[in-house]
Amino acid sequence: MEGKSFLRLLFLIFSAVLLLLLTLLNLPTRRPARRSYSSTAAYSSSRTSPLPRATTPPTFPRHPLDPLTVRELNRVRTILSSTRYSRRLPTRSTPSSSTSQKKSKVLAWRKGDPLPPRKASVVARANGASHVLTVNIETSEVTRHETGSLSGYPTMTIEDMTSATWAPLSNADFNRTIVDRGIDLTDLACLPISTGWFGKSEESRRLIKVQCYSMKGTANFYMRPIEGLTVLLDMDTKEVIHIVDQGKNIPIPKAAGTDYRFSALNTQQMRLTNPISIEQPKGPSFVIEDGHSVKWANWEFHLKPDPRAGVVISRAMVRDPGTGDLRNVMYKGFTSELFVPYMDPTDAWYFKTYMDAGEYGFGLQAMPLDPLNDCPRNAYYMDGVLAAADGTPYVRSNMICVFERYAGDIGWRHSESPITGMEIREVRPKVTLVVRMAASVANYDYIVDWEFQTDGLIKAKVGLSGILMVKGSPYVNMNQVNQQDNLYGTLLSENVIGVIHDHYITFYLDMDVDGSDNSFVKVNLQREQTSPGESPRRSYLKAVRNVAKTEKDAQVKLKLYDPSEFHVVNPSKKTRVGNPVGYKVVPGGTAASLLDLDDPPQKRGAFTNNQIWVTPYNRTEQWAGGLFVYQGQGEDTLAVWSERDRPIENEDIVLWYTLGFHHIPCQEDFPIMPTVSSSFDLKPVNFFESNPILRIPPNVDKDLPNCQAAASA
């Protein structure tokens, strides 16, 4: 009886720990795919705010680029289970929530035409190998694409991550180590950490490392690491391979002052500003047709959630104010990869070199957006339909929001000086459309915005927030630190070090400027010297255009003292005065990797060696870190493809741009980080004949709601 009671107690402990982990890590519990939709998304009745407006995921696809529906995902499962693959693909198959369509067919399709055959891509593990299957949903035909000798494994599933966090609890040595550290097993929270790749010893099996924290006294368990304790796990068998414990002398940081929840702050709460909101008395200016087609102002584009990329913008077209024609700008744009290397070479940290899209699934980590806080009152919401490891569909509610933004910015203006005698003051407001997603990849939160402007500009913006991944330390004050000691970061609080790290976000931008055949032009600003006696000036700047012939010509490292513009032009389309129509990428604040090029993490992340790359369009080259990133060795990356030096002049080309952040943590990042953002623009350059928003009207008082302040000064 005592033995049975002990087993029962152990089972209850394990169950409690698993439930807590699922809650704290925001991992999805399987929810039924069938759900009823009204015109608004369902939210807790405790909210006093208006319910968010939501689009209803269509039961049937309406566009060739629509993601797979619940019905289609279930159909894919049925097809696979009834074919010769069923014996070899039991639970390690993961259908993508996107279809596999040829670009030529998508470009030829018009609304009202029959859809091209719907095909699903399925990544599968079978007989110790990874395969990509194409499932024709209409004919039930299954085609296998061999992956050759590529290293690496498919993206982890949510089930992989969840099971890895509790697997160490079945190991007696691990449990003993936790107890020896003075931690109750019921207070344990663990994270699944991708291993990177560091040599032959890590090949031939899927590995993952697990590190744990104490969540006693706080929801912010990330600030309470069990430093130096690392479990190496076989992800397939859940076998604990070995345990490294090198931090027994490092205390668990205190819980006081780490909780960030509003409800836990009690008397520390403060309100610095009055509430603010945008009101639209005539309703929104955009519509979402057929679930995924967005129309706003002079823009039309297709929008969908994706398990790996998060958000995919496709078929972006802008209406020309002169001709009224819709003109192609971008065939497809999305976040291709996120590379996050930490700068601590010690045993418990050297492997933390995350690829958040290819290893964890950027879209899989997208959390439901919080109305009024993630997105304003006037936002619409779009659900994502994703697939579990066995192909079962589930719904991620409010995965994307769409809203119009007006922040008092100016579209264009001019006031005449009094000396002219002309009393002219012309100003136009800038209203934009924002598509937003937020992914919580364990501790870090990424906010990705695609912002469309009426002047034809597209802004891609990434915000970083969330919680630092910190290191436990014996130090409580910097006066204890010897000058020779390397902290690998900043002492943020007692026993807590924020480790230095980088973030690189690489965007895939398949530009189709007025058609698919485009060229990449570097417009260099060069200093020219004046001739003796030519001018009082001694120097001036001259724009020199250089058309990139091949891929290597288009590799760009941004340099402050070598200023350039970077144009994607259509050489066969000219303005009335003879300039080729185009768009230019306008870099924002960025960072360049300083790691050794032969360092294993940088080999895998070699797509960050340049800020700009240009490659010829290839359906198989979409993921900058390669198809199989997990434990990949870097032989299938953007940097490798570009070494082929293929022709890119007047071809269907893809532009790749990398935003970068160096992060030296500071005390203001503790216990949770204020958002820091960076962005880049895709801006028309000789695309329009003149200012495309010249004729938009100014705001007038009668068109706006008459809102009175609660109190006035």
Disulfide bonds with the S-S distance in Angstrom:
Cys190-Cys212 2.14
Cys375-Cys401 2.15
